[in-house]
Amino acid sequence: MPQLISSKDMDFLLNTVFDAEELCQLPAYQEHDRTTFDSVLTTAERIATDYFLPHNAKADANEPQFDGERVSTIPEVKTAWQHFADSGLLSARHSYEDGGMQLPALVHSACMSYFTAANPSTAGYPFLTMAAANLINAFGNDEQKSRYLPAMFDGRSAGTMALTEPDVGSSLGDLTTKAIPHEDGSYRIKGQKMYISGGDQDITSNIIHLVIARIQGAPQGVKGISLFLVPKFITNEAGEPIQRNDVQLAGLLHKMGYRGTTSTVLSFGEKDDCHGYLIGETGRGLSYMFKMMNEARIGVGLGAAVIGYRGYMESLDYARNRPQGRRPDEKDPQSKQINIIEHADVRRMLLAQKSYVEGSLALCMLAARLVDEHEAGGDEDAGRLLDLLTPVVKSFPSFYGPRANDLAIQVLGGAGYTREYPVEQCYRDNRLNPIHEGTHGIQSLDLLGRKLWQENGAGQKLLLKRIQKTMHAAGKHSELIELVGVYQKHINTLMQTTLALGSALQSGKLKEGLANSALYLDMMGKCIIAWLWLDMAEKAISAFASSEAKEDTDFMAGKIQAARYFILWELPEVEHQAHLLTSFDRTCLDMQDNWF
Ligand SMILES: Cc1cc2nc3c(=O)[nH]c(=O)nc-3n(C[C@H](O)[C@H](O)[C@H](O)COP(=O)(O)OP(=O)(O)OC[C@H]3O[C@@H](n4cnc5c(N)ncnc54)[C@H](O)[C@@H]3O)c2cc1C
């Protein structure tokens, strides 16, 4: 069986590209060293392989059921959850005082990669729980923290995030769920939420929903939105469930992928008795939720990258073992067939996958490192850069991860289209990622309409500084000089395009300026991934050029070749995109409803 993620690549990313050990200089992480990082990563990979991977296809084929009273999932999901909880990973990012491990986000993300690569659906439950716990920890009061967090850390409670409503998806400012103040200081929640992942299940004894709602009388729009903690079971002070809250499962949704995670429609307050507890201040719900969503967006990017990665590893393994056809210049029909990896076109599909998924994983690890630099290191610039990059971190892997899975299916030919091989499930699972946590279109508006211009474009300047540093380092290696030259041309194009769009937006041409935002998101994503490929190629040369081990020199050659592929084959597309963007092409904008 192929590895879920190449261990050599993971080691390279963690220790060479992003220097995890350097983080141990930060006070929060000073108890750690390379050994503790290696050991937690080994544990994560083992649990993922032993308890998540084996039921990935089974959970896909046996969706959770709802009999009108109770939800049931296959038993392996609960076993996997328990092993995850017992490993301490649910609270690993939290402080020692709170029972956590103070594990850097970088290392935690590396751990999470294995779970999602093994089984995205089952990994969804801990992902959501950790994000919800982070939010309570950041904005809840002491009573809320002591009542709810211990059970979320040891696996008795799971968490959800409940934003979407049947008629409210991308436009959250229009939400209709109400919160009515109650004399005991709490609120009564009333409304319906839809698509809520993990909204009901039979894995944990309680579920903590984080619900956004509008307090009666609050203004319309985002300023009127507050955040509420709504438990499935109301608890005593010790956090033990004592009484069913008025949150009902209205039904389960049936999906293309991620079929092992329950997707629920939830009714809050059908009996007018749904208890909700305000988190933080009124009217700040969406900004609190954005904290969770930003982390969730990095998580989505990471998930998309590693589902793509798993498909790549499967198709690579298949291509190495599938004999079919002969070289174009082989005339002898009796000659032995070659494995399909020998065909240039199959190598093209493998190289494209490698460039998308290893590039995407590097991007997500960069984001995780920036979280550490910002949160544990107090580096405000890291926070600014992270803010700028978040829409790209969410979107590039979500768009190119499924493309990688599509290519993996193609490499397997007919076998790829059958359920005998995991690549079709990878594709179906991964197809969710450009949709949830803010669609691709919404991310592009966030980037072009907001993130680029925050603090006078401070994030852009920081990004360019880092890019220049990489170009300088890469330019010293003869193998990379040509690529640096090509990259320089395209990064200049990105800068000119950004300037043109910036002045259009500043002069009030919002409709025209934002009309082709998805092109800009893709363009920026390509430039960032190409930068990371230069960086990886440069660091691989520095680390392995003088190594005598063939494994090292092959690894280095693979990184250089993938950088070459991405920069010469994929990146030049930005020129055409720049042309459409800077000419404010109106083809999509001017198309009329009744012309379709
Ligand atoms: C499997 C699954 C799990 C999910 N899990 C959760 C969860 O746990 N919690 C939760 O709260 N939600 C969850 N969601 C909901 C998800 O976040 C929404 O589906 C998503 O935000 C899009 O909302 P929508 O489906 O209503 O689409 P819409 O908002 O109707 O969008 C439809 C299309 O229109 C485009 N569009 C919308 N508005 C604009 C605009 N202003 N400008 C340009 N284009 C626009 C979108 O990009 C999209 O292509 C989940 C969804 C799925 C499918």
The ligand as a MOL file (V3000), in Angstrom:
LIG
                    3D

  0  0  0     0  0            999 V3000
M  V30 BEGIN CTAB
M  V30 COUNTS 53 58 0 0 0
M  V30 BEGIN ATOM
M  V30 1 C -20.9840 19.0340 2.9070 0
M  V30 2 C -21.1850 20.4260 3.4380 0
M  V30 3 C -20.8010 20.7040 4.7410 0
M  V30 4 C -21.0450 21.9700 5.2620 0
M  V30 5 N -20.7690 22.2090 6.5880 0
M  V30 6 C -21.2000 23.3630 7.1440 0
M  V30 7 C -21.1150 23.5720 8.5580 0
M  V30 8 O -20.6060 22.7230 9.2920 0
M  V30 9 N -21.6060 24.7380 9.0620 0
M  V30 10 C -22.1670 25.6910 8.2900 0
M  V30 11 O -22.6020 26.6980 8.8300 0
M  V30 12 N -22.2680 25.5280 6.9520 0
M  V30 13 C -21.8110 24.3890 6.3680 0
M  V30 14 N -21.9160 24.1990 5.0170 0
M  V30 15 C -22.5320 25.2420 4.2130 0
M  V30 16 C -21.5420 25.9390 3.3160 0
M  V30 17 O -20.6730 26.7410 4.0630 0
M  V30 18 C -22.3650 26.7070 2.2750 0
M  V30 19 O -22.8960 25.7190 1.3900 0
M  V30 20 C -21.5520 27.7180 1.5290 0
M  V30 21 O -21.1630 28.7470 2.3830 0
M  V30 22 C -22.3140 28.2990 0.3340 0
M  V30 23 O -23.6070 28.6870 0.6830 0
M  V30 24 P -24.8240 28.1630 -0.1960 0
M  V30 25 O -24.7280 26.7050 -0.3210 0
M  V30 26 O -26.0660 28.7240 0.3570 0
M  V30 27 O -24.5540 28.7430 -1.6330 0
M  V30 28 P -24.9320 30.2140 -2.1420 0
M  V30 29 O -24.5060 31.2180 -1.1380 0
M  V30 30 O -26.3270 30.2120 -2.6020 0
M  V30 31 O -23.9590 30.3270 -3.3900 0
M  V30 32 C -24.2310 29.6850 -4.6390 0
M  V30 33 C -23.2450 30.1930 -5.6780 0
M  V30 34 O -23.3810 31.6110 -5.8220 0
M  V30 35 C -22.1560 32.2690 -5.6030 0
M  V30 36 N -22.3640 33.5210 -4.8870 0
M  V30 37 C -23.1340 33.7270 -3.7920 0
M  V30 38 N -23.0610 35.0060 -3.4110 0
M  V30 39 C -22.2180 35.6210 -4.2490 0
M  V30 40 C -21.7150 36.9550 -4.3590 0
M  V30 41 N -22.0490 37.9020 -3.4910 0
M  V30 42 N -20.8670 37.2370 -5.3690 0
M  V30 43 C -20.4800 36.2790 -6.2360 0
M  V30 44 N -20.9220 35.0120 -6.1810 0
M  V30 45 C -21.7630 34.6810 -5.1910 0
M  V30 46 C -21.3260 31.3000 -4.7630 0
M  V30 47 O -19.9360 31.5140 -4.9240 0
M  V30 48 C -21.7810 29.9530 -5.2890 0
M  V30 49 O -21.0460 29.6020 -6.4300 0
M  V30 50 C -21.6220 22.9610 4.4520 0
M  V30 51 C -21.9490 22.6830 3.1230 0
M  V30 52 C -21.7420 21.4330 2.6200 0
M  V30 53 C -22.1430 21.1390 1.1960 0
M  V30 END ATOM
M  V30 BEGIN BOND
M  V30 1 1 1 2
M  V30 2 1 2 3
M  V30 3 2 2 52
M  V30 4 2 3 4
M  V30 5 1 4 5
M  V30 6 1 4 50
M  V30 7 2 5 6
M  V30 8 1 6 7
M  V30 9 1 6 13
M  V30 10 2 7 8
M  V30 11 1 7 9
M  V30 12 1 9 10
M  V30 13 2 10 11
M  V30 14 1 10 12
M  V30 15 2 12 13
M  V30 16 1 13 14
M  V30 17 1 14 15
M  V30 18 1 14 50
M  V30 19 1 15 16
M  V30 20 1 16 17
M  V30 21 1 16 18
M  V30 22 1 18 19
M  V30 23 1 18 20
M  V30 24 1 20 21
M  V30 25 1 20 22
M  V30 26 1 22 23
M  V30 27 1 23 24
M  V30 28 2 24 25
M  V30 29 1 24 26
M  V30 30 1 24 27
M  V30 31 1 27 28
M  V30 32 2 28 29
M  V30 33 1 28 30
M  V30 34 1 28 31
M  V30 35 1 31 32
M  V30 36 1 32 33
M  V30 37 1 33 34
M  V30 38 1 33 48
M  V30 39 1 34 35
M  V30 40 1 35 36
M  V30 41 1 35 46
M  V30 42 1 36 37
M  V30 43 1 36 45
M  V30 44 2 37 38
M  V30 45 1 38 39
M  V30 46 1 39 40
M  V30 47 2 39 45
M  V30 48 1 40 41
M  V30 49 2 40 42
M  V30 50 1 42 43
M  V30 51 2 43 44
M  V30 52 1 44 45
M  V30 53 1 46 47
M  V30 54 1 46 48
M  V30 55 1 48 49
M  V30 56 2 50 51
M  V30 57 1 51 52
M  V30 58 1 52 53
M  V30 END BOND
M  V30 END CTAB
M  END
